[in-house]
Amino acid sequence: MKKLSLLAVSALLACGQAVADDIKADGQWRGVGGAAASFSSGNARNSTVNINLDAARITAADKWSVYGQALFAQSKDSNDNTNTTANLWRAGTRYDYNLSDKVFAFGGLDLERDQLKHLNLRAGVNGGLGYHLIKTPETT
């Protein structure tokens, strides 16, 4: 059962997000959020809750994006023994500044907490330069 729960959690974390067809560079914040819950019972009662949020503000000069995710899952057996199979959250931000039409500089911050891995807080700071190999309205 533990392997099945870990497989379900892994599948939730690996899910990709849909990309909007038309991203406007007008400086307005736009985002997408999602929530999912799963409950099952049989030999054990299982529950999973997953919440996520992605938002971005895009202009001709720059792009600022933020994201967040929370995941909690637990299983209770017939003897009412509760086992937490997932308890984590992630959040982060990234800022891209266009140096030219193809070259940009970026910086970001990622934070993560995972109770099952005894990870109180992991922080990652990143930055660098990027180059758009393909940049058209159809391939943002």
C-alpha positions as CSV (number, residue, x, y, z in Angstrom):
1,M,0.0,0.0,0.0
2,K,2.8,2.4,0.8
3,K,4.3,1.8,-2.7
4,L,1.0,2.6,-4.3
5,S,0.6,5.8,-2.3
6,L,4.1,6.9,-3.2
7,L,3.3,6.1,-6.9
8,A,0.2,8.2,-6.7
9,V,2.1,11.1,-5.1
10,S,4.8,10.8,-7.7
11,A,2.2,11.0,-10.5
12,L,0.7,14.1,-9.0
13,L,4.1,15.8,-8.8
14,A,5.0,14.9,-12.3
15,C,1.8,16.3,-13.9
16,G,2.5,19.2,-16.2
17,Q,0.6,22.3,-16.6
18,A,-1.4,23.6,-19.5
19,V,0.0,26.7,-21.3
20,A,-2.2,29.5,-22.4
21,D,-2.7,30.0,-26.1
22,D,-2.2,33.8,-26.1
23,I,0.1,35.4,-23.5
24,K,-0.3,39.1,-23.5
25,A,2.7,41.3,-22.7
26,D,0.6,44.1,-21.1
27,G,1.9,44.2,-17.6
28,Q,-1.2,42.6,-16.0
29,W,-0.9,39.7,-13.6
30,R,-2.4,36.5,-15.0
31,G,-2.5,33.1,-13.4
32,V,-3.9,29.7,-13.1
33,G,-4.6,27.7,-10.0
34,G,-5.8,24.2,-9.3
35,A,-7.0,22.0,-6.5
36,A,-7.5,18.3,-6.4
37,A,-8.8,15.9,-3.8
38,S,-8.9,12.1,-3.8
39,F,-10.6,9.9,-1.2
40,S,-10.9,6.1,-1.2
41,S,-11.7,3.4,1.2
42,G,-11.4,-0.4,1.3
43,N,-8.9,-2.1,3.5
44,A,-7.5,1.3,4.2
45,R,-9.0,4.9,3.9
46,N,-6.8,7.1,1.8
47,S,-7.0,10.9,1.2
48,T,-4.9,13.2,-0.9
49,V,-5.2,17.0,-1.3
50,N,-3.1,18.9,-3.9
51,I,-3.2,22.7,-4.4
52,N,-1.2,24.7,-6.9
53,L,-0.9,28.2,-8.3
54,D,1.1,29.7,-11.2
55,A,1.0,33.4,-12.1
56,A,3.0,35.8,-14.3
57,R,3.3,39.4,-15.3
58,I,4.8,40.0,-18.7
59,T,5.8,43.3,-20.4
60,A,8.0,43.9,-23.4
61,A,10.9,44.6,-21.0
62,D,10.6,41.8,-18.5
63,K,8.7,38.9,-17.0
64,W,8.0,38.1,-13.4
65,S,6.5,34.7,-12.4
66,V,5.6,33.0,-9.2
67,Y,4.4,29.5,-8.3
68,G,3.3,27.6,-5.3
69,Q,2.2,24.0,-4.5
70,A,1.0,22.2,-1.4
71,L,0.4,18.4,-1.2
72,F,-0.9,16.4,1.7
73,A,-1.8,12.7,1.7
74,Q,-2.5,10.1,4.4
75,S,-3.7,6.6,4.8
76,K,-5.7,5.0,7.8
77,D,-5.8,1.3,8.2
78,S,-8.6,-0.9,9.7
79,N,-7.0,-0.4,13.2
80,D,-7.3,3.4,12.8
81,N,-3.5,3.7,12.5
82,T,-2.8,6.8,10.5
83,N,0.2,7.1,8.2
84,T,1.1,10.4,6.5
85,T,2.3,9.6,2.9
86,A,2.9,13.2,1.7
87,N,3.2,16.6,3.5
88,L,5.1,19.2,1.4
89,W,4.9,22.7,0.0
90,R,6.9,24.5,-2.6
91,A,7.0,28.1,-3.6
92,G,9.2,30.3,-5.8
93,T,9.6,33.2,-8.1
94,R,11.7,34.1,-11.1
95,Y,12.4,37.5,-12.8
96,D,13.6,37.7,-16.4
97,Y,14.9,41.0,-17.9
98,N,15.3,41.4,-21.6
99,L,18.7,42.7,-22.5
100,S,17.8,42.5,-26.3
101,D,15.2,40.7,-28.4
102,K,17.0,37.4,-27.9
103,V,19.2,37.7,-24.8
104,F,17.8,38.0,-21.2
105,A,19.1,37.9,-17.7
106,F,17.2,36.1,-14.9
107,G,17.2,35.5,-11.2
108,G,15.1,33.3,-9.0
109,L,14.3,31.9,-5.6
110,D,12.8,28.5,-4.8
111,L,11.7,27.3,-1.3
112,E,10.6,23.8,-0.3
113,R,9.5,22.0,2.8
114,D,8.9,18.2,3.0
115,Q,8.0,16.7,6.3
116,L,8.5,13.1,5.3
117,K,12.0,13.7,4.1
118,H,12.8,15.7,7.3
119,L,13.4,18.8,5.1
120,N,12.6,21.8,7.2
121,L,13.5,24.4,4.5
122,R,15.5,24.1,1.3
123,A,16.2,27.4,-0.5
124,G,17.8,27.8,-3.9
125,V,18.9,31.0,-5.4
126,N,19.7,31.0,-9.1
127,G,20.6,33.5,-11.8
128,G,22.2,33.8,-15.2
129,L,21.9,34.7,-18.8
130,G,19.6,33.1,-21.4
131,Y,19.1,33.1,-25.1
132,H,15.9,32.6,-27.0
133,L,16.7,30.1,-29.8
134,I,13.1,30.3,-31.0
135,K,10.9,33.3,-30.1
136,T,7.8,33.9,-32.1
137,P,4.2,34.7,-31.1
138,E,3.3,31.0,-31.7
139,T,6.2,29.7,-29.5
140,T,6.4,31.9,-26.4
